Amino acid sequence: MTKTPGTILLVEDDPADAALIRRGFEQAGVLNPVHHITNGDKALGFLAGVNEYADRITHPLPVLILLDLKLPGMTGLELLRWLRQQRELRRIPVVVLTGDEDSNTINAAYDAGANSYLVKPGERKRISDLVGKIQQYWLALNEPPQLVMRAQKPE
Amino acid sequence: MVTNKLVLLVEDDPADARLIQRAFDKAELDIAVTRLTNGDDAVAYLDGQPPFENRVLYPVPAVVILDIKLPRRSGLEVLSWLRNQHYGLKRLPVVILTSSRHSVDVNRAYDLGVNSYLAKPESPADLTRLAATFHSYWLQLNESPDVQS
């Protein structure tokens, strides 16, 4: 029996970019389900497993997060800082994927605990190539961490 | 003018170091690799302590490849030291490259703030492919932080 590939969480408010990223994963032959969320607050809800996301069977924790920084509500950096303080979630690899090339933002993202920082290509269609490289590195080559499960929590 | 990006390779096993170096060479990559053989030297190099105080000769690398099992200070100890620096150096991308796939090591590395964890492949051909993928990701695609400020 083949193991179901882990979910990729895509946090991206731009619908055109999100569609291109999804297409990029399809073109790269990625079988992992991609769960797309359009704002930071909802992404936090998904990761914390609250409200509509309480069921971890239908909404499993992601193996990789692609995070835009400019988001409605909670920003990507705020979400990242929160994530790195959660015992059960802090190891999840986060790749920032944004249009912001400012070095202060790049530094802030690494300081907040980003694993990698990628800038969206100027020519939008090229985002699919970028997604292919994300697949090649993060899904095929990198050894993922194990997430700390609730059941293992010491009483 | 030297424009090559520098990879700091911290690897005590000479055979593995040679294979990794050869993999980078074979992939015809435009990079320089400086190799150190133990954890104490890695910290001294990154901190600019003697004999590595000359930053022209010993520049801050673009990325560090760390083995875990190292003499004196382990790779995880080097990583922990680096992430606790109070200036930009703490942001330096670090990739663990080791033969251990033990989840204890993998998890500990992520908890300490590693950027990525790679397992050494068995065959030299796979290692060459890994070197090429590593290069195109970390030295071409990824945006590096500013580690000097």
Interface residues (C-beta under 8 A of the other chain):
Chain A: R90 R91 P93 E101 S103 I106 N107 Y110 D111 G113 N115 S116 Y117 L118 V119 L130 K133 Q136 Y137 W138 L141 N142 E143 P144 P145 Q146
Chain B: G88 K90 R91 P93 R101 S103 V106 N107 A109 Y110 D111 G113 N115 S116 Y117 L118 A119 L130 T133 F134 S136 Y137 L141 N142 E143 S144 P145 D146 S149
